[in-house]
Amino acid sequence: MGDQLRPLQPGEPAPAFALPAANFDGLVSLDSLRGRSFLIGFFRGLHCPFCRRQLGQLAGLQPALRAAGVEILAVINTPVERARLYFRYQPTPVMLLCDPDCRTHRAFGVPRAEFLPEDSSERPEWPHSTTMEQFKAARINPTGELPEPLQPMEANVVLNAKDGFELDETDHAIFANHGTQLVGHFLVDAAGIVGWAQIEARDGPNGLGGFPAAGEIIAAVGGLER
């Protein structure tokens, strides 16, 4: 499974993958899904409150998508043991897959931002590179839960406290290694071909935490070859 330098586009084949499930038995692979259409979302780890909220939104969409013949998969970069412990108390009907190294994220071309050195003369090119100044200037409130838009890291702290979510050693390690990983969604048809793709914050860090709305996903499913 190699790195894809740009997000996969409609008409391109999905890469092979095989990942352990946190809330089902065994591995889930592209081969095991042949003949079925699916929506696959690639998220940051459980430390991300916006990703946890998106998982809840996807769970609400599952009946409509299943009626349309589309399965939902969610890939998080949290180790399977940690994910199983969390979802023992916060269950989800969405098939939850674990990829703590983000290898599948990269295979689908979901970007991660890299911070340029302070003395770099290189021009930042979001979403692949940014400056600390640009990131610190970002203000977000995608779910409307905050009293005002906050810097992304501050927003994470506030919402994690609201949820009563405390990062453990594993979460801190994942955040340290993959804190700038972005989120991506892909619809894949029964033949394994991408039919629709959406990447978080394509226009800049002010879009962090903003994910596709239910209507956008349902509309994309309506145009999928099945």
Residue, then its C-alpha position, 0 to 999 in steps of 0.5 A: m500500500g503506497d502513498q498517494l500524493r493527491p486524493l483519489q478522484p472519481g473514476e479511479p480504483a480504490p487501493a487494496f486495504a485490510l484493517p482490523a475492526a473495533n466493533f466487529d470481528g476480524l479484518v475488513s478488506l477491499d476484497s471482502l467488500r467487492g460487489r457492494s458499494f460503500l462510503i469510507g471516511f478517514f478520520r483522525g483519532l478519538h482525540c478529535p471531538f469533531c471526528r467523534r461528532q462526524l461518526g455520530q452523524l454517519a450513524g444517523l445516515q446508516p439506515a438511508l444509505r443501507a436502503a440505497g445499498v451502500e455500507i458505511l465504514a469509518v477509519i480512525n488512526t487509533p489503535v484497535e485496543r483503545a478504540r474497543l475500550y472507548f466504543r464499549y461505552q460509546p457504541t456505534p453501528v458504523m463499521l469502525l476500522c483502525d489504522p494507527d499509522c494512517r497508511t490507508h489514509r495515505a493510500f487514498g491520498v488524504p492529505r496531512a499538513e506539514f509545518l514549514p520551518e520558521d526560517s523557511s523561504e518556501r511558500p506554504e501550499w495548503p493542505h500539504s504545507t502551512t506555517m505555524e502563523q497561518f495555523k494559529a490564525a485559524r478560527i473555527n466553530p463548524t458545529g456551532e457549539l462554541p460561544e465564538p470561533l476558536q483556534p483549532m487547538e483551543a476548540n479541541v480542548v473545549l469540546n473534549a472537556k464538554d464531552g468529558f473525554e480525557l486523552d490517555e497516553t495512547d491518544h497523546a502519542i497518536f496526536a503527536n505523530h498525526g495531529t495534522q492529518l486531515v479527513g477525507h470521504f470517498l464513495v466507492d462503487a461495487a466494482g471498487i471505483v471511486g464515485w465521489a470524494q470530499i476532503e476536509a478544509r480544502d480552502g485553508p485551516n479555517g475549514l477544519g472540522g467541517f465535514p460533508a452534510a447529510g444531504e451532500i452525501i445522499a446526493a452523491v449516493g444517488g449518482l453512484e453506479r451500483 
